[in-house]
Amino acid sequence: MSETENKSEVARIMRQIELEYEAAQRGMYGFAAGAAKHEFITARMENMGRCHEKLITLVGEQEATRALAQALEQAGNEAPPEKEAAQ
């Protein structure tokens, strides 16, 4: 894989982590309750774990952990719609 392709794949995976995190956040504040809610959020967390594993194979463990933290921080900076409406 070329360096450009590698950077593109890393960016794609980081975006996927952001989307999974945002979905988990929406799941926490959504209307579902009980086991369905828990299963939904667990699935999102497991998907983020798989994305992290892919990053490790591409850039190594330290850089993958930095990328994961960066993606979560980026996703955390985007307030969920429910919170934006309340402001």
C-alpha positions as CSV (number, residue, x, y, z in Angstrom):
1,M,0.0,0.0,0.0
2,S,1.5,3.4,-1.0
3,E,1.9,6.2,1.6
4,T,-1.0,8.1,0.0
5,E,-3.3,5.1,0.1
6,N,-2.3,4.4,3.7
7,K,-3.1,8.0,4.8
8,S,-6.4,7.8,3.0
9,E,-7.3,4.5,4.7
10,V,-6.3,6.0,8.1
11,A,-8.5,9.0,7.5
12,R,-11.4,6.7,6.4
13,I,-11.0,4.6,9.6
14,M,-10.8,7.7,11.8
15,R,-14.0,9.0,10.2
16,Q,-15.7,5.6,10.9
17,I,-14.6,5.8,14.5
18,E,-16.2,9.3,14.7
19,L,-19.4,8.0,13.2
20,E,-19.6,5.0,15.6
21,Y,-19.0,7.2,18.6
22,E,-21.6,9.7,17.5
23,A,-24.1,6.8,17.0
24,A,-23.3,5.5,20.5
25,Q,-23.9,8.9,21.9
26,R,-27.3,9.1,20.1
27,G,-28.1,5.7,21.4
28,M,-27.5,6.8,24.9
29,Y,-29.9,9.8,24.6
30,G,-32.4,8.1,22.3
31,F,-35.8,6.6,23.0
32,A,-34.7,2.9,23.1
33,A,-34.5,1.4,26.6
34,G,-33.0,-1.6,28.3
35,A,-31.3,-4.4,26.5
36,A,-31.8,-3.0,23.0
37,K,-30.1,0.2,24.0
38,H,-27.3,-1.6,25.7
39,E,-26.8,-4.0,22.7
40,F,-26.7,-1.0,20.2
41,I,-24.1,0.9,22.2
42,T,-22.0,-2.3,22.7
43,A,-22.1,-2.9,19.0
44,R,-20.8,0.6,18.3
45,M,-18.0,0.2,20.9
46,E,-17.0,-3.2,19.3
47,N,-16.9,-1.5,15.9
48,M,-14.6,1.2,17.2
49,G,-12.4,-1.6,18.6
50,R,-12.2,-3.3,15.2
51,C,-11.3,0.1,13.6
52,H,-8.5,0.6,16.2
53,E,-7.1,-2.9,15.4
54,K,-7.0,-1.9,11.7
55,L,-5.2,1.3,12.5
56,I,-2.6,-0.7,14.5
57,T,-1.8,-2.8,11.5
58,L,-1.5,0.4,9.3
59,V,0.5,2.7,11.6
60,G,1.5,0.8,14.7
61,E,0.1,0.8,18.2
62,Q,1.2,4.2,19.5
63,E,0.1,6.1,16.4
64,A,-3.2,4.1,16.3
65,T,-4.0,5.1,19.9
66,R,-3.3,8.7,19.1
67,A,-5.5,8.5,16.0
68,L,-8.3,6.9,18.1
69,A,-8.1,9.6,20.7
70,Q,-8.1,12.3,18.0
71,A,-11.2,10.8,16.3
72,L,-13.0,10.6,19.6
73,E,-12.1,14.1,20.5
74,Q,-13.3,15.3,17.1
75,A,-16.6,13.4,17.5
76,G,-17.0,14.8,21.0
77,N,-16.7,18.3,19.7
78,E,-19.8,17.8,17.6
79,A,-22.7,18.1,20.1
80,P,-25.6,15.6,19.6
81,P,-28.7,17.1,18.0
82,E,-30.6,16.7,21.4
83,K,-28.0,18.8,23.2
84,E,-27.9,21.5,20.4
85,A,-31.7,21.9,20.5
86,A,-31.6,22.4,24.3
87,Q,-29.1,25.2,24.1
